[in-house]
């Protein structure tokens, strides 16, 4: 009985940091999407990791890439957060975004923690079988 109670307490204790981490990751992605909706490219660019910032160099280049390559992120109709998972030591947040036309897209956001703040290090569109989204 004591082992069962200890196991339950340990699981509850371990879920706290994961939940907090998940909330912080979601907060970062939400903040970037909100910045896109506000047409505030400078603020949206601030949520990108240093690697992404080096690739695109300016907020304007970054904004043009998002508008052209990820229009569902630029102007989402609905955002739903799916699982947060560790893949080979990298943290990935799966997100289901519905665009203005009602089309659902699943994206994976790779997140990195830099100096206590979560940054978006990569975004990729996930191909899912027809009819499962």
C-alpha beads as a LAMMPS data file, in Angstrom:
LAMMPS data file: protein, C-alpha beads

133 atoms
132 bonds

1 atom types
1 bond types

-500.0 500.0 xlo xhi
-500.0 500.0 ylo yhi
-500.0 500.0 zlo zhi

Masses

1 110.0

Atoms # bond

1 1 1 0.000 0.000 0.000
2 1 1 2.790 2.384 0.905
3 1 1 4.449 1.762 -2.500
4 1 1 1.205 2.483 -4.342
5 1 1 0.752 5.796 -2.504
6 1 1 4.395 6.710 -3.101
7 1 1 4.009 5.918 -6.815
8 1 1 0.904 8.098 -7.078
9 1 1 2.607 10.987 -5.270
10 1 1 5.658 10.701 -7.522
11 1 1 3.504 10.712 -10.658
12 1 1 1.593 13.769 -9.483
13 1 1 4.841 15.496 -8.579
14 1 1 6.366 14.732 -11.959
15 1 1 3.327 15.906 -13.897
16 1 1 3.578 19.405 -12.434
17 1 1 6.779 20.413 -14.261
18 1 1 5.548 18.810 -17.488
19 1 1 2.270 20.737 -17.263
20 1 1 4.123 23.966 -16.541
21 1 1 6.500 23.286 -19.418
22 1 1 3.566 22.571 -21.729
23 1 1 1.821 25.786 -20.672
24 1 1 4.994 27.799 -21.342
25 1 1 5.493 26.195 -24.766
26 1 1 1.861 26.842 -25.702
27 1 1 2.186 30.406 -24.434
28 1 1 5.130 31.030 -26.764
29 1 1 3.345 29.632 -29.813
30 1 1 0.141 31.505 -28.942
31 1 1 2.088 34.748 -28.527
32 1 1 3.719 34.360 -31.932
33 1 1 0.390 33.604 -33.623
34 1 1 -1.158 36.621 -31.884
35 1 1 1.705 38.769 -33.183
36 1 1 1.031 37.532 -36.738
37 1 1 -2.660 38.360 -36.334
38 1 1 -1.659 41.855 -35.150
39 1 1 0.714 42.214 -38.148
40 1 1 3.526 42.740 -35.642
41 1 1 6.339 40.943 -37.444
42 1 1 9.028 42.278 -35.090
43 1 1 7.257 40.724 -32.113
44 1 1 6.583 37.464 -34.014
45 1 1 10.278 37.290 -34.951
46 1 1 11.234 37.678 -31.278
47 1 1 9.779 34.218 -30.543
48 1 1 12.109 32.568 -33.086
49 1 1 15.301 30.876 -31.933
50 1 1 18.670 32.456 -32.752
51 1 1 19.160 29.863 -35.511
52 1 1 15.923 30.878 -37.230
53 1 1 16.791 34.543 -36.765
54 1 1 20.179 33.981 -38.450
55 1 1 18.567 32.188 -41.406
56 1 1 16.013 34.934 -42.111
57 1 1 18.108 37.888 -40.888
58 1 1 15.200 40.370 -40.716
59 1 1 11.628 40.312 -39.431
60 1 1 10.463 41.230 -42.950
61 1 1 12.138 38.164 -44.501
62 1 1 10.684 36.000 -41.759
63 1 1 7.187 37.443 -42.240
64 1 1 7.348 36.893 -46.010
65 1 1 8.316 33.248 -45.455
66 1 1 5.438 32.675 -43.026
67 1 1 2.883 34.410 -45.276
68 1 1 4.009 32.374 -48.298
69 1 1 4.883 29.029 -46.735
70 1 1 2.624 28.834 -43.681
71 1 1 -0.509 30.879 -44.447
72 1 1 -2.482 28.826 -41.931
73 1 1 -0.155 30.154 -39.205
74 1 1 -0.331 33.706 -40.555
75 1 1 -4.138 33.796 -40.347
76 1 1 -5.493 30.814 -38.393
77 1 1 -9.202 30.414 -37.785
78 1 1 -8.646 27.912 -34.956
79 1 1 -5.649 26.545 -33.062
80 1 1 -5.736 23.306 -31.074
81 1 1 -2.766 21.967 -29.141
82 1 1 -2.138 18.242 -29.330
83 1 1 0.697 16.324 -27.676
84 1 1 3.996 17.706 -26.450
85 1 1 6.705 15.111 -26.807
86 1 1 10.419 14.501 -26.578
87 1 1 11.927 13.067 -29.765
88 1 1 15.606 12.182 -29.513
89 1 1 16.174 14.905 -26.942
90 1 1 14.217 17.563 -28.843
91 1 1 10.909 18.942 -27.593
92 1 1 8.116 18.986 -30.214
93 1 1 4.627 20.460 -29.824
94 1 1 2.042 19.149 -32.269
95 1 1 -0.584 21.746 -33.240
96 1 1 -3.746 21.431 -35.319
97 1 1 -4.505 24.681 -37.133
98 1 1 -7.649 25.301 -39.134
99 1 1 -7.243 27.955 -41.815
100 1 1 -9.810 30.542 -42.909
101 1 1 -11.169 28.156 -45.567
102 1 1 -11.855 25.471 -42.944
103 1 1 -8.931 23.224 -43.975
104 1 1 -7.184 21.518 -41.045
105 1 1 -3.383 21.319 -40.925
106 1 1 -1.159 19.558 -38.414
107 1 1 2.153 21.203 -37.656
108 1 1 5.057 20.258 -35.435
109 1 1 6.869 23.027 -33.577
110 1 1 10.351 22.247 -32.316
111 1 1 10.947 24.223 -29.139
112 1 1 14.200 25.148 -27.408
113 1 1 14.645 26.614 -23.954
114 1 1 17.165 29.438 -23.975
115 1 1 17.921 31.217 -20.728
116 1 1 14.587 30.154 -19.250
117 1 1 12.462 31.192 -22.250
118 1 1 10.970 28.945 -24.888
119 1 1 11.766 29.788 -28.505
120 1 1 10.495 28.259 -31.736
121 1 1 13.368 26.484 -33.472
122 1 1 11.518 24.887 -36.395
123 1 1 8.031 24.338 -37.753
124 1 1 7.089 21.578 -40.117
125 1 1 3.824 20.578 -41.703
126 1 1 2.957 16.992 -40.803
127 1 1 1.448 14.856 -43.527
128 1 1 -1.464 12.885 -42.148
129 1 1 -3.596 10.276 -43.884
130 1 1 -6.672 11.675 -45.635
131 1 1 -9.716 11.936 -43.363
132 1 1 -7.817 11.695 -40.057
133 1 1 -7.491 15.423 -39.289

Bonds

1 1 1 2
2 1 2 3
3 1 3 4
4 1 4 5
5 1 5 6
6 1 6 7
7 1 7 8
8 1 8 9
9 1 9 10
10 1 10 11
11 1 11 12
12 1 12 13
13 1 13 14
14 1 14 15
15 1 15 16
16 1 16 17
17 1 17 18
18 1 18 19
19 1 19 20
20 1 20 21
21 1 21 22
22 1 22 23
23 1 23 24
24 1 24 25
25 1 25 26
26 1 26 27
27 1 27 28
28 1 28 29
29 1 29 30
30 1 30 31
31 1 31 32
32 1 32 33
33 1 33 34
34 1 34 35
35 1 35 36
36 1 36 37
37 1 37 38
38 1 38 39
39 1 39 40
40 1 40 41
41 1 41 42
42 1 42 43
43 1 43 44
44 1 44 45
45 1 45 46
46 1 46 47
47 1 47 48
48 1 48 49
49 1 49 50
50 1 50 51
51 1 51 52
52 1 52 53
53 1 53 54
54 1 54 55
55 1 55 56
56 1 56 57
57 1 57 58
58 1 58 59
59 1 59 60
60 1 60 61
61 1 61 62
62 1 62 63
63 1 63 64
64 1 64 65
65 1 65 66
66 1 66 67
67 1 67 68
68 1 68 69
69 1 69 70
70 1 70 71
71 1 71 72
72 1 72 73
73 1 73 74
74 1 74 75
75 1 75 76
76 1 76 77
77 1 77 78
78 1 78 79
79 1 79 80
80 1 80 81
81 1 81 82
82 1 82 83
83 1 83 84
84 1 84 85
85 1 85 86
86 1 86 87
87 1 87 88
88 1 88 89
89 1 89 90
90 1 90 91
91 1 91 92
92 1 92 93
93 1 93 94
94 1 94 95
95 1 95 96
96 1 96 97
97 1 97 98
98 1 98 99
99 1 99 100
100 1 100 101
101 1 101 102
102 1 102 103
103 1 103 104
104 1 104 105
105 1 105 106
106 1 106 107
107 1 107 108
108 1 108 109
109 1 109 110
110 1 110 111
111 1 111 112
112 1 112 113
113 1 113 114
114 1 114 115
115 1 115 116
116 1 116 117
117 1 117 118
118 1 118 119
119 1 119 120
120 1 120 121
121 1 121 122
122 1 122 123
123 1 123 124
124 1 124 125
125 1 125 126
126 1 126 127
127 1 127 128
128 1 128 129
129 1 129 130
130 1 130 131
131 1 131 132
132 1 132 133
